[in-house]
């Protein structure tokens, strides 16, 4: 697929970044990538190792795993639990050391809960089992169920609260001292087919709003003081990126467009127009539930998926 110079292909997904890089070059030594399938689910892993890798990929040094889960709203119970099991095993790749040391977790549901396409974080919190209060009030019960200590917050967005999400999270971290923060947020993709059908997890933290050009304070181990695992779901596509991909898929090259056509495209969509499906609300609720249940399975031992609703 040819990349048009007059359109930046904007995406937060590591596998799409990998695809864009390979348009013009082979991967440098500072980036490793691989693909695999687990129970019919496609999994892509990218590891950025060097400053050169950071510069070329646009990703911080660390590990990124992208999981294509499909349309979760169409899942039956068996498929839902199978997919949760696959994703929870991936989550454990990032959390196992913390769990083995008896560490605790703080889930931060990022984004604006009042805007559907930005509500993945808040929706995930509603499916996440919090146990810090159980540990304090009923330690025997806490131990019986094999819980890890967990808590959750929805910091909302700077425009609604006047406080950066990073500042709110840092305040909570300083007070309750979790071993790790898990931040869940909405992302952007380069294709409509990826929206609410893909989950990405990484160990590098996140900059809320960066996917739509509204970058806020970074949430990472450097700014928060504890490891930050970021989980994201693409819910929007940049309009110029979408047009670029559609034109390229149709075999239209940059040199085939007149200057007036290029100017007209720019005037119609600009650089800050983002697209999301009209029925994305149900899809976001469904995939957020999958993330919440997968987190429960990953950090709380021995709770069956069928039992999780009783603890919410």
C-alpha positions in Angstrom: 0.0 0.0 0.0 1.4 3.3 -1.0 1.7 6.1 1.5 0.6 9.6 0.2 3.0 12.3 1.4 0.2 14.8 1.8 -1.6 12.6 4.2 -0.1 11.3 7.4 -1.3 7.8 8.2 -2.3 8.2 11.8 -2.7 5.2 14.1 -2.0 4.1 17.7 -1.8 0.4 16.8 1.6 -1.2 16.8 0.7 -3.7 14.0 -0.5 -0.9 11.7 2.7 1.1 12.5 4.7 -2.0 11.5 2.7 -2.1 8.3 3.4 1.5 7.5 7.1 1.1 8.2 7.4 -1.8 5.9 5.9 0.2 3.0 9.2 2.0 2.5 11.8 -0.1 4.4 12.6 -3.2 6.3 12.4 -3.2 10.1 15.6 -1.8 11.7 17.5 -3.9 14.3 15.9 -1.8 17.1 12.4 -3.2 16.3 11.3 -6.9 16.5 7.9 -8.0 15.5 6.1 -11.4 15.2 2.6 -12.8 14.6 0.9 -15.9 16.0 -2.6 -17.4 16.5 -4.1 -18.7 19.7 -7.5 -20.4 19.6 -8.2 -18.7 16.3 -7.3 -15.2 17.6 -4.6 -13.2 15.7 -1.9 -11.8 18.0 0.8 -9.3 16.9 3.8 -8.5 19.1 6.2 -5.6 18.6 9.2 -4.9 20.8 11.0 -1.6 20.5 14.5 -1.8 21.8 16.6 1.2 20.8 16.3 5.0 20.3 16.4 4.3 16.5 13.5 2.0 16.9 11.6 4.7 18.8 12.3 7.3 16.1 11.1 5.0 13.3 8.1 3.5 15.0 6.9 6.5 16.9 6.7 4.2 19.9 8.5 4.3 23.2 11.0 1.5 24.1 8.9 -1.4 25.3 6.6 -4.3 24.4 3.3 -3.9 22.5 0.8 -6.7 21.9 -2.2 -6.2 19.6 -5.0 -8.7 19.7 -7.7 -8.9 17.0 -10.8 -10.1 18.9 -13.4 -9.4 16.3 -16.9 -8.2 16.9 -17.4 -9.1 20.6 -21.1 -8.1 20.4 -21.7 -11.3 18.4 -20.0 -13.6 20.8 -21.8 -16.5 22.4 -20.8 -17.4 26.0 -18.3 -20.0 24.9 -16.5 -17.6 22.5 -16.5 -14.8 25.0 -14.9 -16.9 27.7 -12.4 -18.4 25.2 -11.3 -15.0 24.1 -11.1 -13.7 27.6 -8.8 -16.6 28.5 -6.5 -15.8 25.6 -6.3 -12.1 26.5 -6.0 -12.8 30.2 -2.9 -15.0 29.4 -1.4 -12.0 27.5 -2.1 -9.7 30.4 -0.3 -12.1 32.7 2.8 -11.6 30.6 2.8 -8.0 31.9 1.6 -8.6 35.5 3.0 -11.9 36.6 6.0 -10.5 38.5 3.8 -8.1 40.4 1.3 -10.9 41.3 4.1 -13.2 42.4 5.3 -10.6 44.8 1.8 -10.1 46.2 1.4 -6.6 44.6 -1.7 -4.5 44.2 -3.3 -3.0 41.1 -5.0 0.4 40.4 -7.2 0.4 37.3 -7.6 3.9 35.7 -10.5 4.2 33.3 -9.3 7.1 31.1 -11.3 9.3 28.7 -14.6 11.2 28.8 -17.3 8.9 30.0 -20.0 11.2 28.5 -18.7 10.8 24.9 -19.4 7.3 23.6 -16.2 6.9 21.5 -14.1 7.9 24.4 -15.8 5.8 27.1 -13.8 2.5 26.8 -12.0 3.2 30.1 -15.1 4.0 32.2 -17.0 1.1 30.7 -14.1 -1.2 31.6 -14.2 -0.1 35.2 -17.8 -1.2 35.5 -16.7 -4.8 34.7 -13.6 -4.8 36.9 -13.6 -6.5 40.4 -12.3 -4.2 43.1 -11.1 -5.8 46.3 -9.2 -3.3 48.4 -12.2 -2.8 50.6 -12.7 -6.5 51.0 -9.0 -7.0 52.1 -9.5 -4.3 54.8 -12.9 -5.4 56.1 -12.9 -9.2 55.5 -9.3 -10.4 55.2 -10.3 -14.1 55.5 -12.8 -13.8 52.7 -10.2 -12.0 50.6 -7.8 -14.8 51.1 -10.4 -17.5 50.5 -11.3 -16.3 47.1 -7.6 -15.8 46.0 -8.0 -12.1 45.2 -5.3 -9.7 44.4 -5.7 -6.3 45.9 -7.3 -4.0 43.4 -9.0 -0.6 43.1 -10.3 1.6 40.4 -10.9 5.2 39.5 -12.4 7.2 36.6 -10.4 10.4 36.5 -12.4 11.9 33.6 -10.8 14.5 31.3 -9.0 17.8 31.9 -11.8 19.8 30.1 -14.4 18.5 32.6 -12.4 18.6 35.8 -9.7 21.2 35.4 -7.3 18.5 36.6 -5.1 16.4 34.5 -5.9 12.7 34.6 -2.2 12.1 35.4 -2.3 14.4 38.4 -5.4 12.6 39.8 -3.8 9.2 39.3 -0.5 10.4 40.8 -2.4 11.6 43.9 -4.2 8.3 44.3 -0.9 6.4 43.8 0.8 8.4 46.5 -2.0 7.7 48.9 -2.9 4.0 48.4 0.5 3.0 46.9 -0.5 0.3 44.3 2.3 -1.8 42.8 1.1 -1.1 39.3 -1.4 1.2 37.4 -3.4 -0.3 34.5 -4.7 2.5 32.3 -7.5 1.8 29.8 -8.2 4.3 27.1 -9.6 4.8 23.6 -7.2 4.8 20.6 -7.3 5.6 16.9 -6.8 3.2 14.0 -6.2 3.7 10.3 -9.1 1.4 9.3 -12.8 1.3 10.2 -12.7 -2.5 10.4 -10.4 -2.3 13.4 -12.7 -0.2 15.5 -13.9 -1.9 18.7 -12.5 -5.2 17.3 -8.9 -4.9 18.5 -7.2 -4.6 21.9 -3.7 -3.4 22.4 -1.6 -3.7 25.6 1.8 -2.3 26.3 4.2 -1.6 29.2 5.2 1.9 28.3 2.3 3.9 29.7 0.1 6.3 27.7 -0.5 9.9 26.7 -4.3 10.4 26.9 -5.8 12.1 23.8 -2.7 11.6 21.7 -4.6 9.5 19.2 -6.8 12.5 18.3 -4.2 15.2 18.5 -5.2 16.4 22.0 -2.2 15.1 23.9 -2.5 15.5 27.7 0.1 14.8 30.5 1.8 11.4 30.1 0.8 8.6 32.4 3.9 6.3 32.8 6.3 5.0 35.4 8.4 8.2 34.9 5.5 10.5 35.9 3.5 8.2 38.2 6.3 6.5 40.1 5.0 2.9 39.5 4.9 0.6 36.4 2.0 1.6 34.1 0.4 -1.0 31.8 -1.7 0.6 29.1 -4.7 -1.1 27.4 -6.4 0.5 24.5 -9.2 0.0 22.0 -9.4 1.9 18.7 -12.7 3.7 18.5 -12.0 6.4 15.9 -10.3 6.8 12.5 -8.7 10.0 11.3 -10.6 11.1 8.2 -7.6 12.0 6.1 -6.0 8.7 7.0 -9.2 6.9 6.0 -9.3 8.7 2.6 -5.7 7.9 2.0 -6.2 4.2 2.6 -9.4 4.1 0.5 -7.7 5.9 -2.5 -4.7 3.6 -2.3 -6.9 0.5 -2.1 -8.6 1.7 -5.2 -5.3 2.1 -7.0 -5.3 5.9 -7.0 -1.8 7.3 -6.6 -0.8 10.7 -5.4 0.4 11.7 -8.9 -3.0 10.8 -10.3 -4.7 13.6 -8.2 -4.7 17.2 -9.4 -3.7 20.0 -7.2 -7.3 21.1 -7.0 -8.4 17.6 -5.9 -5.8 17.5 -3.1 -6.8 21.0 -1.9 -10.4 20.0 -2.0 -9.8 16.9 0.1 -7.9 19.0 2.7 -10.6 21.7 2.8 -13.3 19.0 3.4 -11.6 17.0 6.1 -8.7 19.0 7.5 -6.4 17.2 9.9 -8.5 17.0 13.0 -11.7 15.3 11.7 -12.2 11.8 13.2 -14.8 9.2 12.2 -16.6 6.7 14.4 -19.5 4.3 13.6 -23.0 5.5 14.7 -23.6 2.2 16.5 -20.3 2.1 18.3 -21.9 2.4 21.8 -22.9 -1.3 22.0 -19.6 -2.4 20.6 -17.6 -0.4 23.1 -19.7 -1.7 26.0 -19.1 -5.3 24.8 -15.3 -5.0 24.2 -14.9 -3.1 27.5 -16.7 -6.0 29.3 -14.2 -8.4 27.7 -11.3 -6.3 28.9 -12.7 -6.1 32.4 -13.4 -9.8 32.7 -9.9 -10.6 31.2 -8.3 -8.4 33.8 -10.3 -10.2 36.5 -9.2 -13.6 35.3 -5.6 -12.4 35.0 -5.1 -10.9 38.5 -7.7 -12.7 40.6 -7.0 -16.4 41.0 -9.7 -19.0 40.6 -12.8 -16.9 39.8 -14.9 -18.4 37.0 -16.2 -16.1 34.4 -19.7 -17.1 35.3 -19.1 -15.9 38.9 -17.6 -12.5 38.1 -20.9 -10.7 37.8 -21.7 -11.5 41.4 -18.6 -9.6 42.6 -19.3 -6.4 40.5 
